[in-house]
Amino acid sequence: MITNAIRFAWREKEMEPFGSETFGRTILMWVLKLVIKGLLCLQANPLEGAFDVVFHTEAKHDEVMGTAKEIEKTRPMCHYEVASLARNSFRVITVNMYNPHVKEEEVRAFLGRYMDNVSSARLLKDTLGFWNRRRSFQALLKEDPRGLGGYLHPPALFPLVADRGTLFYARQLPVCRRCMTYGHNFASCGGRKCSVCGSEAHKAKDCGEAKKCHGCGSAAHLWRECTACHRSYAAAAGGGAGAGEGGRRGEGVPDPSKVSEGCPAATEEDRK
């Protein structure tokens, strides 16, 4: 958490992001009508493809956040995801997938059920430079009036069908896999709630409610039909299709001629 700070994260994967000078001149000074003395600092965050802007006062922080949300769909603001780093919902999450071939998109799809503004992954390495299967993400917990502290909290142990993983972050709450509530773990649970719908009248195997995708949480499909799902490592090890790409069927390299829906391409006029 950074007091009075706002992150502007570039969302267009097929386009080159604005440079620091262009961002300051176009977004801060032209679009948001800010002046230099109104900012404490502007810091580039190349790892996240973002700029972190810190203000002197909370009032100015709130004012800019409000303005940014009002014009978030207009160009050139639509090229950025704007999130406050001053909120208590900001977390740095470390994810450990037992199968190292699980793709980043799959993990982000799962985290997106509980968090907003999930960043790209940073691979964590040991002192020799070897990747240790752990990935670090930055995100904001989703608000939930019924949740502890007013937020949703992801489970520490989770499945992506055959692939299992664990995650941890600061101030993490224990989540029971039996009753799906926070504050205790499976061993100390005295309840017998259905893990699908939360009812105490039946078990998960007798539940009539539609099952949901393990990845994105949608009831419209299961994980094997999810757009974030790819072929498992077990299938690749058995010689199945896609084994040449780590056992996962990716979507391929994005076509640079295509631009994300809902936001027109940046023009030279935007960069001036």
Secondary structure by P-SEA (a helix, b strand, c coil): cccccccccccccccccccaaaaaaccccccccccccccccccccccccbbbbbbccaaaaaaaaaaaaaaccccccccccccccccccccbbbbbbccccccaaaaaaaaaacccccccbbbbbccccccccbbbbbbcccccccccccbbbbbcccccccccccccccbbbbbbcccccccccccccccccccccccccccccccccbbbbcccccccccccccccccccaaaaaacccccccccccccccccccccccccccccccccc
